[in-house]
Amino acid sequence: MAGAGVLEFSDATFESDVLGSSEPVLVDFWAPWCNPCRMLAPTIDALATEFTGKVRIGKVNTDNNPGIATNYNISSIPTVLIFKGGQIVDKFVGVTPKDRLATSLNKHLE
């Protein structure tokens, strides 16, 4: 379900791909049955294109990877977490406009 440039994170790869990343990482927690998640998908795809080489952007399917969702207390989806240096630096719950996400990412690139 991930678009071009959008990574798939899993319980097995989350620590190395997200927490160990030297770049900021945007993680979209979603599930295939979630309509708002599908509404957010084009925004995530557009951000992946816009921030290529600057930010890692990926998705976690909460149905297939319940461990990560539990670790981060994801109780409603879509939830977008932005990590920098292995720490959560921003959180958005629900369908979030692209400009709000982009503003946050730019702030954490500085």
Residue pairs with C-beta under 8 A, 6 or more apart in sequence:
1 30
1 32
1 41
1 59
1 61
2 8
2 45
2 58
2 59
3 41
3 42
3 44
3 45
3 48
4 45
4 48
4 49
5 45
5 48
5 49
5 52
5 57
6 44
6 45
6 48
6 57
6 58
6 59
7 17
7 56
7 57
7 58
7 59
8 58
8 59
8 61
9 17
9 18
9 27
9 58
9 59
9 60
9 65
9 68
10 60
10 64
10 65
10 68
11 65
11 66
11 67
11 68
14 60
14 65
14 68
17 25
17 56
17 58
18 25
18 27
18 56
18 58
18 83
18 86
19 83
19 86
20 86
21 56
21 83
21 86
23 54
23 55
23 56
24 54
24 55
24 56
24 82
24 83
24 84
24 89
24 105
24 108
24 109
25 55
25 56
25 57
25 58
25 82
25 83
25 84
26 44
26 47
26 51
26 55
26 56
26 57
26 58
26 80
26 81
26 82
26 83
26 101
26 105
27 58
27 59
27 60
27 80
27 81
27 82
27 83
28 37
28 40
28 44
28 57
28 58
28 59
28 60
28 78
28 79
28 80
29 59
29 60
29 62
29 68
29 69
29 72
29 74
29 77
29 78
29 79
29 80
29 81
30 37
30 40
30 41
30 59
30 60
30 61
30 62
30 77
30 78
31 37
31 61
31 62
31 63
31 77
32 61
32 63
33 63
34 77
34 78
36 77
36 78
36 94
36 95
37 77
37 78
39 95
40 78
40 80
40 95
40 96
43 95
43 96
43 97
43 98
43 101
44 57
44 59
44 80
46 98
47 55
47 57
47 98
47 101
47 102
47 105
48 57
50 102
51 57
51 102
51 105
54 105
54 109
55 105
55 109
60 68
60 69
62 68
62 69
62 74
62 77
68 74
72 81
72 88
76 93
76 94
78 93
78 94
78 95
78 96
79 91
79 92
79 93
80 91
80 92
80 93
80 96
80 101
81 88
81 90
81 91
82 88
82 89
82 90
82 91
82 104
82 105
82 108
83 89
84 108
89 108
90 104
90 108
92 100
92 101
92 104
